[in-house]
């Protein structure tokens, strides 16, 4: 299951780390803010990372080697809490993306189903059925509304077991 983790980057290398992760097929994100700076004697609007030296990484550790992730150029380490990697709740990432005026963030948001959208279940006993996306149920599951025997039934599904219809 893909989860968001917090990574610490080398100073001013968030973009480099993001590009190297993208080349490996891993999604990553760092929110940016517009600030006014004095550049060559003129005040200009400049984009800067909201959290300097930090990057959010969206990866499934069962499919992608942790050591390969740690050795990515631009990254120093993955933030841990004790022995475990620090996870970041997906609603927080989505909220940061919504408040940022960025085409890439908008594209990532458009891939997620919204409440009321139709999805197709691809795994498990309900494979092939269509359902309506209701809401997230934690970080790895979502609640879908199915119609079984002419009754609406809400059921929790793993996020990997369904996909949004185009």
C-alpha positions in Angstrom: 0.0 0.0 0.0 1.3 3.4 -1.0 1.8 5.7 2.0 3.2 9.2 2.4 6.5 9.4 4.3 8.6 12.4 5.3 12.1 12.7 3.9 14.9 15.1 4.8 16.8 16.5 1.8 20.2 18.1 1.3 20.0 21.9 1.6 18.3 23.4 -1.5 18.0 20.0 -3.2 14.3 19.3 -2.9 13.8 19.6 -6.6 16.8 17.4 -7.5 15.5 14.7 -5.1 12.0 15.0 -6.6 13.3 14.6 -10.1 15.4 11.5 -9.2 12.5 10.0 -7.4 10.2 10.6 -10.4 12.8 8.9 -12.7 12.5 5.9 -10.4 8.7 5.9 -10.6 8.1 7.3 -7.1 5.7 10.2 -6.5 6.9 13.0 -4.2 5.8 16.4 -3.3 7.0 19.6 -1.5 4.6 22.5 -1.1 5.9 25.9 -2.4 4.9 29.4 -1.4 5.3 32.7 -3.2 7.5 35.2 -1.3 8.7 38.7 -2.2 12.5 38.9 -2.4 15.0 41.6 -3.4 16.7 40.3 -6.5 19.3 42.5 -8.2 17.8 45.6 -6.7 14.2 44.7 -7.6 11.4 43.2 -5.6 10.2 40.0 -7.3 7.8 37.1 -6.5 9.9 33.9 -6.0 8.7 30.4 -5.2 10.3 28.8 -2.2 9.7 25.5 -0.4 7.2 25.9 2.4 9.2 23.4 4.5 12.9 23.9 3.5 14.9 20.6 3.2 11.8 18.4 3.6 10.0 16.3 0.9 6.9 14.1 1.1 7.4 10.7 -0.6 4.5 8.5 -1.8 5.7 5.0 -2.0 4.7 1.3 -1.4 7.6 -0.2 0.6 6.5 -3.7 -0.4 7.1 -2.9 -4.1 10.0 -0.4 -3.8 13.2 -1.2 -2.0 13.8 1.0 1.1 17.6 1.0 0.5 17.0 2.3 -3.1 14.9 5.1 -1.7 17.5 6.0 0.9 20.2 6.2 -1.7 18.4 8.6 -4.0 20.4 11.7 -4.9 19.4 14.8 -3.0 17.9 12.8 -0.1 19.7 12.6 3.2 17.4 10.3 5.1 13.8 9.3 5.8 12.5 10.7 9.0 11.8 8.0 11.6 9.8 7.8 14.8 11.7 5.2 16.8 12.4 2.4 14.4 9.5 3.2 12.1 9.4 5.6 9.2 7.3 8.7 9.9 4.1 8.5 7.9 2.1 11.6 6.9 -1.7 11.5 6.8 -3.0 11.7 3.2 -5.6 14.3 4.1 -2.8 16.6 5.1 -1.0 16.2 1.8 -4.3 16.7 -0.1 -5.0 19.9 1.9 -1.5 21.3 1.1 -2.0 20.5 -2.6 -5.4 22.2 -2.7 -3.9 25.4 -1.2 -1.0 25.5 -3.7 -1.3 27.0 -7.1 0.6 24.3 -8.9 -0.3 22.3 -12.1 1.5 19.1 -10.8 -0.4 19.3 -7.5 -3.7 19.7 -9.4 -2.9 16.7 -11.6 -2.2 14.5 -8.6 -5.5 15.7 -6.9 -7.4 14.8 -10.1 -6.3 11.2 -9.9 -8.0 10.7 -6.5 -11.7 9.9 -6.5 -14.0 12.5 -5.1 -17.1 11.8 -3.1 -19.9 10.6 -5.3 -17.6 9.5 -8.2 -18.1 6.0 -9.7 -15.3 3.5 -9.2 -14.7 -0.1 -10.4 -13.7 -2.7 -7.9 -10.8 -4.8 -9.4 -9.9 -7.2 -6.6 -11.7 -9.5 -4.1 -15.2 -11.0 -4.1 -16.8 -7.8 -5.5 -14.4 -7.7 -8.5 -16.1 -6.2 -11.6 -18.8 -4.3 -9.7 -19.2 -0.6 -9.8 -19.5 1.5 -6.6 -19.7 5.1 -5.5 -16.8 6.5 -3.6 -17.9 7.9 -0.2 -14.9 8.9 1.9 -11.5 7.8 3.0 -11.4 5.3 5.9 -7.9 5.9 7.3 -4.9 6.1 5.1 -5.1 2.8 3.3 -8.8 2.2 2.9 -11.9 3.9 1.6 -15.6 3.5 2.1 -17.6 2.6 -1.1 -21.3 2.5 -1.6 -22.4 -0.7 -3.4 -25.9 -1.8 -4.4 -26.5 -5.4 -3.5 -29.9 -7.1 -3.8 -31.5 -3.7 -4.4 -30.1 -2.3 -1.1 -27.3 0.3 -0.7 -24.4 -1.1 1.4 -21.4 0.9 2.6 -18.2 -1.3 2.8 -14.6 -0.5 3.4 -12.1 -1.4 0.7 -8.4 -1.3 0.3 -7.4 1.7 -1.9 -5.5 -0.6 -4.3 -8.6 -2.7 -4.9 -10.5 -0.2 -7.0 -10.0 2.5 -9.6 -11.8 5.6 -10.7 -13.7 5.4 -13.9 -12.4 7.8 -16.6 
